[in-house]
């Protein structure tokens, strides 16, 4: 029996749904309904995402909407499913995984999938409770919107709802649900699942669906002799390379780059133990569970390539030639450094490439690492120096003043003859004032645990426009307190 919700028994969100991923058939998912949570309440809402979905302006005023987005009431016209996938976790094949606590309501007629994370147990929960806790849900909600504000491809988050229902982790915490939104939640692991089980028919159906929906140019390409699947792999690798460059440039650590956490669209997905760097440490490990440092900040680009190689292996039955599959990954090695250097030049206020840019970039990164200089504050202050000529706020960040002065001389020579005002504006648009530091998220979480959600709303407003000055909000752009270094973020959520 279909679980398609009838309008007479469901909350009408004003959305129209189409089959989308569900059209692939039951081999790819299980139909089910979310498990209700008692007495839901609003924690945070993104009106920007509501507009993207085309929700009415009073969408959040309905108790039925609150209940529906907490999994306690069916959504009119929706066909909830949980999808199956597999993957490599910390470099080890983990076998079948799947949406263990995420239930997709469906795809809107605007082409956006809507998913409830934390909405209860599914057939893929692997003994888990299918729930998410308030702590991790707030972090995902805020970081989804923060990354979008930074211009980095990401899944989005419409809202967080909470409930006093207990969830058992290292301690008893309260439950929450994040409503996530993306063009697609398909991961590398979806392809790995069917390849590992030698289900080539389903593998081909999945690849054809993704290509036709999201990579149609691969059908008419002359790349790889017109091999659409190799062209698809190349396109995914290039999107992934561009994404990783953006992560590295902004100082973002994902923390758990398993193949099942890699988006086929090159989106940042699955915000677990993430962190934006405070002091610049290329070897920083943000995930307390990552005891071997596999997902350290400076390892992320290589891990992404390793994950793409796993995707290539999964697609090999369709590509048909191992050498072609390997060749389809080759452009990653040029796209990543080109994207990285281009974005670093923008951070430096440079509009065109020139000989010597790479040493200039590498030089400042070495200085920042040697002094564990605050990454975000340095770049924002450097932007200010370009605007007003006052170098002391930047120089004060370094113990190695001589080293910084030598680098600054090279930086100034590179800018000889340039329009400082234009360079300063480019730097201001490239160097955010606000990022979601761990301690800021923790403060908002602790207040929300006491039913004060104002901190979530304040952070959301700042993070959605992180390059603006936001007068009066300088406290959110300052140095982290000493206790911030004691915050431990793990895979537990």
C-alpha positions in Angstrom: 0.0 0.0 0.0 1.4 3.4 -0.9 2.1 5.8 1.9 1.2 8.8 -0.3 -0.5 11.3 2.0 -4.1 12.3 1.2 -4.8 16.0 1.5 -7.7 15.3 4.0 -5.4 13.8 6.5 -2.2 15.8 6.1 -0.7 19.2 6.5 -0.8 21.3 3.3 2.5 23.2 3.0 1.5 24.7 -0.3 4.0 22.6 -2.1 3.5 20.5 -5.2 5.4 17.3 -5.5 6.7 15.2 -8.4 8.2 11.7 -8.4 11.8 12.7 -8.7 14.2 10.1 -7.2 11.2 7.9 -6.3 10.6 7.2 -10.0 13.6 5.0 -9.9 11.6 2.3 -8.1 11.7 0.3 -4.9 15.2 -1.1 -5.4 16.5 2.4 -4.4 14.5 3.2 -1.3 11.9 2.1 1.2 8.6 4.0 1.7 7.8 4.8 5.3 6.5 7.6 7.4 8.4 9.6 10.0 8.0 8.7 13.7 6.2 11.4 15.6 7.8 13.5 18.3 5.7 15.0 21.1 5.1 18.7 21.6 7.4 20.2 18.9 8.6 23.8 18.9 10.5 26.1 16.6 14.2 26.5 17.1 15.3 28.3 14.0 13.9 29.1 10.5 15.5 30.4 7.3 13.1 32.6 5.5 15.6 32.6 2.6 15.1 28.9 2.0 11.3 29.3 2.5 11.4 31.8 -0.4 13.4 29.3 -2.5 10.7 26.7 -1.9 8.0 29.2 -2.6 6.3 28.8 0.8 3.7 31.4 1.8 5.0 34.2 4.0 3.0 32.9 7.0 4.2 29.3 6.5 5.6 29.0 10.0 2.4 30.2 11.8 0.6 26.9 11.3 0.7 24.3 14.0 0.2 21.7 11.3 3.3 22.9 9.5 5.3 22.6 12.7 4.0 19.1 13.3 4.7 18.1 9.7 8.3 19.3 9.7 8.9 17.4 13.0 7.5 14.2 11.4 4.4 14.2 13.5 1.9 14.8 10.7 1.9 13.6 7.0 2.5 16.3 4.4 -0.1 16.6 1.7 1.0 15.1 -1.6 4.3 13.8 -0.2 5.6 10.3 -0.6 8.2 9.9 2.2 11.1 7.5 1.5 14.5 6.5 2.9 17.2 5.7 0.3 19.7 2.9 0.4 23.4 3.4 -0.2 26.8 2.0 0.9 30.2 3.5 1.3 33.7 3.7 2.7 34.0 5.1 6.2 37.4 6.2 7.3 38.9 4.4 4.3 37.3 1.1 5.1 34.4 -0.5 3.2 31.4 -0.4 5.5 28.9 -2.2 3.3 25.3 -1.2 3.2 24.4 2.1 4.9 21.5 4.3 3.8 19.4 7.0 5.2 19.4 5.9 8.8 17.6 8.9 10.2 16.8 11.0 7.1 13.4 10.7 5.4 12.9 12.5 2.1 9.4 13.9 1.8 9.9 14.2 -2.0 10.9 16.6 -4.7 9.0 19.8 -5.3 7.9 21.0 -8.7 10.7 23.5 -8.4 13.2 20.7 -8.4 14.2 20.7 -4.8 14.3 17.7 -2.6 13.0 18.1 1.0 14.3 15.9 3.7 13.7 15.5 7.4 16.8 14.6 9.4 16.2 13.0 12.8 12.6 11.9 11.9 12.9 8.4 13.3 14.2 4.9 12.5 14.4 3.5 9.0 15.4 0.1 7.6 18.9 1.6 7.3 19.3 2.7 10.8 21.7 -0.2 11.6 20.5 -0.4 15.2 20.3 3.3 15.7 17.3 5.2 17.0 16.9 7.3 13.8 17.0 10.5 15.9 19.1 13.7 15.9 19.9 15.8 18.9 19.3 19.5 19.3 23.0 20.2 19.6 24.0 18.7 16.2 20.8 19.9 14.5 21.5 23.5 15.4 25.0 23.2 14.1 23.8 21.7 10.8 21.1 24.3 10.3 23.4 27.2 10.9 26.3 25.9 8.9 24.2 25.0 5.9 23.1 28.6 5.7 26.5 29.9 6.6 28.1 28.0 3.7 25.5 29.4 1.3 26.2 32.9 2.6 29.9 32.3 1.8 29.0 31.3 -1.7 30.1 27.6 -1.2 27.8 24.9 -2.8 25.9 23.2 0.0 22.7 21.6 1.0 20.3 24.1 2.6 18.2 24.1 5.8 14.7 25.4 6.1 14.3 25.0 9.8 15.1 23.2 13.0 12.3 22.0 15.3 12.8 20.6 18.7 11.1 18.3 21.2 11.7 17.4 24.8 11.7 13.7 23.8 14.9 12.2 25.3 17.7 10.9 23.0 20.4 8.8 24.4 24.0 9.5 23.3 27.0 10.0 25.7 24.3 11.6 27.9 20.6 12.2 27.6 19.8 15.0 25.2 16.7 16.3 23.6 15.5 15.5 20.1 15.4 17.8 17.1 14.7 17.6 13.3 16.4 19.5 10.6 14.4 20.1 7.3 17.1 19.9 4.7 16.8 21.1 1.1 18.9 20.3 -2.0 18.5 19.7 -5.7 19.6 16.1 -4.9 20.9 14.1 -1.9 22.5 11.4 -4.1 25.9 10.5 -2.9 28.9 8.6 -4.2 27.7 5.8 -1.9 24.5 5.3 -3.9 26.6 4.2 -6.8 29.0 2.1 -4.7 26.0 0.2 -3.3 24.8 -1.2 -6.6 28.3 -1.7 -8.0 29.4 -3.6 -4.9 26.3 -5.9 -5.2 26.9 -6.4 -8.9 23.5 -4.9 -9.7 24.5 -3.3 -13.0 21.0 -2.7 -14.2 20.2 -0.5 -11.1 23.6 1.1 -11.4 22.9 2.1 -15.0 19.4 3.4 -14.1 20.8 5.5 -11.3 23.6 6.9 -13.5 21.1 7.7 -16.3 18.8 9.4 -13.9 21.5 11.6 -12.5 23.0 12.4 -15.9 19.7 13.2 -17.5 18.6 15.4 -14.5 21.8 17.2 -13.6 24.5 16.6 -16.2 22.7 16.5 -19.6 25.7 17.8 -21.4 27.4 14.5 -20.9 25.0 12.9 -23.4 26.3 15.0 -26.3 29.9 15.3 -25.3 32.8 14.2 -27.6 34.9 13.6 -24.5 36.2 10.0 -24.1 34.8 9.1 -27.5 31.3 10.1 -26.5 31.3 7.9 -23.4 28.6 9.7 -21.3 29.5 7.8 -18.1 33.2 8.8 -18.3 32.1 12.4 -19.0 29.8 12.3 -16.0 32.7 11.1 -13.8 34.9 13.9 -15.1 32.2 16.5 -14.4 31.7 15.2 -10.9 35.4 15.3 -10.2 35.7 18.9 -11.4 32.8 20.0 -9.3 34.3 18.2 -6.3 37.7 19.8 -7.0 36.1 23.3 -7.1 34.3 22.6 -3.8 37.4 21.5 -2.0 39.3 24.6 -3.2 36.5 26.7 -1.6 36.7 24.7 1.6 40.5 25.2 1.9 40.4 28.8 1.0 37.8 29.7 3.7 39.4 27.4 6.3 36.5 24.9 6.6 37.1 21.4 8.0 34.4 18.9 7.1 35.6 16.2 9.6 34.0 13.1 8.2 34.6 12.8 4.4 33.4 9.3 4.0 32.2 8.4 0.5 28.7 8.3 1.7 29.1 11.9 2.7 30.2 13.1 -0.7 27.5 14.7 -2.9 27.3 13.7 -6.6 26.5 17.4 -7.3 29.6 18.8 -5.5 27.6 20.1 -2.6 28.8 20.3 1.0 26.6 17.7 2.7 26.2 16.0 6.1 27.4 18.6 8.6 28.7 16.5 11.5 32.0 17.3 13.3 32.8 20.3 11.1 34.8 23.3 12.1 36.1 26.6 10.7 39.7 27.1 11.7 40.5 29.5 14.5 44.3 29.6 14.6 45.7 28.4 11.2 46.9 24.9 11.6 47.1 22.9 8.4 47.2 19.6 10.3 44.1 20.5 12.4 41.7 17.6 13.1 38.3 18.8 14.0 36.7 15.4 14.5 37.4 13.9 18.0 36.6 10.5 16.6 39.3 10.8 13.9 42.1 9.4 15.9 44.3 8.8 12.9 43.9 12.2 11.4 42.6 10.9 8.1 40.3 13.9 7.7 42.8 16.6 8.9 42.4 20.0 7.2 45.4 19.6 4.9 44.3 16.0 3.9 40.9 17.0 2.6 41.9 17.6 -1.1 43.6 14.2 -1.3 40.8 12.4 0.5 38.3 13.9 -2.0 40.4 12.5 -4.9 40.5 9.1 -3.1 36.7 9.2 -2.8 36.4 10.0 -6.5 38.6 7.0 -7.3 36.0 4.9 -5.3 33.3 6.5 -7.5 35.3 5.6 -10.6 35.5 2.0 -9.5 31.7 2.0 -8.9 31.1 3.4 -12.4 33.6 1.1 -14.1 30.9 -1.4 -15.3 29.3 1.5 -17.2 32.5 3.2 -18.4 33.9 -0.1 -19.6 37.6 0.7 -19.6 39.7 1.3 -16.5 42.1 3.6 -18.3 39.3 5.8 -19.4 37.9 5.9 -15.9 41.3 7.0 -14.5 41.6 9.6 -17.3 38.2 11.0 -16.3 39.7 11.9 -12.9 42.8 13.5 -14.2 41.3 17.1 -14.5 40.9 17.1 -10.7 44.6 17.7 -10.4 44.4 20.9 -12.4 41.0 22.2 -11.4 41.8 22.1 -7.7 45.0 24.1 -7.8 43.6 26.5 -10.4 40.5 27.1 -8.3 42.5 27.4 -5.1 45.0 29.9 -6.5 42.3 31.9 -8.2 40.3 32.3 -4.9 43.5 33.0 -2.9 44.4 35.8 -5.4 40.9 37.3 -4.7 41.6 37.1 -1.0 44.8 39.1 -1.7 42.9 41.6 -3.9 44.5 40.4 -7.1 42.3 40.3 -10.2 44.8 38.7 -12.6 47.4 36.0 -12.3 51.1 36.9 -12.4 54.4 35.1 -12.0 55.2 35.0 -8.3 51.6 34.7 -7.1 52.2 31.1 -5.9 55.2 32.0 -3.6 53.2 35.0 -2.3 50.3 32.7 -1.4 52.5 29.9 0.0 54.5 32.5 2.0 51.6 33.9 3.8 50.1 30.5 4.6 53.5 29.4 6.1 53.6 32.6 8.2 50.0 32.0 9.4 50.8 28.3 10.3 54.0 29.2 12.1 52.3 31.6 14.4 48.9 29.8 14.5 47.4 33.2 13.5 43.7 33.5 13.5 42.7 32.7 9.9 39.5 34.7 9.5 40.7 37.7 11.4 43.9 37.9 9.5 42.2 38.1 6.1 39.6 40.5 7.3 42.2 42.8 8.8 44.4 42.6 5.6 41.3 43.8 3.7 41.1 46.7 6.1 44.7 47.5 5.5 44.2 47.7 1.8 41.3 50.1 2.4 42.9 52.5 4.9 46.6 51.8 4.8 46.9 51.0 8.6 49.0 47.9 8.8 49.4 47.7 12.6 46.2 45.7 13.3 47.5 43.1 10.8 51.1 43.2 12.1 50.0 42.8 15.6 48.7 39.3 14.8 52.3 38.0 14.3 55.1 37.3 16.7 57.4 37.0 13.8 57.2 40.7 12.8 60.3 40.5 10.6 58.8 37.6 8.6 55.5 39.4 8.2 57.2 42.6 7.1 59.2 40.8 4.5 56.0 39.2 3.1 54.2 42.5 3.3 56.9 44.1 1.1 56.3 41.4 -1.6 52.5 41.9 -1.2 52.9 45.7 -1.7 55.2 45.3 -4.7 52.6 43.0 -6.3 50.0 45.7 -5.8 52.2 48.5 -7.2 50.1 50.6 -9.6 46.8 48.9 -8.7 43.7 50.7 -7.6 43.7 50.2 -3.8 40.0 50.9 -3.4 39.0 48.3 -6.0 41.4 45.8 -4.5 40.0 46.5 -1.0 36.5 45.9 -2.2 37.5 42.6 -3.9 39.1 41.6 -0.6 36.1 42.6 1.5 33.9 40.4 -0.8 36.4 37.5 -0.5 37.2 37.6 3.2 34.3 37.1 5.5 34.0 38.9 8.8 31.8 36.2 10.3 32.1 32.4 10.2 30.4 29.8 12.4 33.1 29.3 14.9 32.6 26.4 17.4 32.3 28.6 20.4 29.6 30.7 18.8 27.6 27.6 17.9 28.1 26.2 21.4 26.7 29.4 23.0 23.6 29.3 20.8 23.1 25.6 21.5 23.4 26.1 25.3 20.8 28.9 25.2 18.5 26.9 23.0 18.7 24.0 25.5 17.1 26.5 27.9 14.5 27.4 25.3 16.1 30.7 24.4 16.5 30.5 20.6 17.5 34.2 20.1 21.1 33.2 19.7 20.3 30.9 16.8 18.4 33.8 15.0 21.2 36.3 15.6 23.9 33.9 14.2 21.7 33.1 11.2 21.3 36.7 10.3 25.1 37.3 10.5 26.1 34.2 8.7 23.7 34.7 5.8 25.5 37.9 4.9 29.0 37.2 6.4 30.9 39.8 4.3 28.9 42.7 5.6 30.1 44.8 8.5 27.0 44.4 10.7 27.7 47.3 13.1 27.3 46.4 16.7 28.1 42.7 16.1 31.9 42.8 16.4 31.8 40.4 19.4 30.8 37.7 16.9 33.9 38.4 14.8 36.4 38.5 17.6 39.0 36.0 18.8 37.7 32.8 20.3 37.8 32.5 24.1 40.3 30.2 25.7 37.6 27.6 26.4 36.9 27.2 22.7 39.9 25.0 22.3 38.4 22.5 24.7 35.2 21.9 22.6 35.2 18.4 21.3 33.1 17.6 18.2 32.6 14.0 17.3 30.5 11.8 15.0 28.0 11.5 17.8 24.8 13.4 16.9 
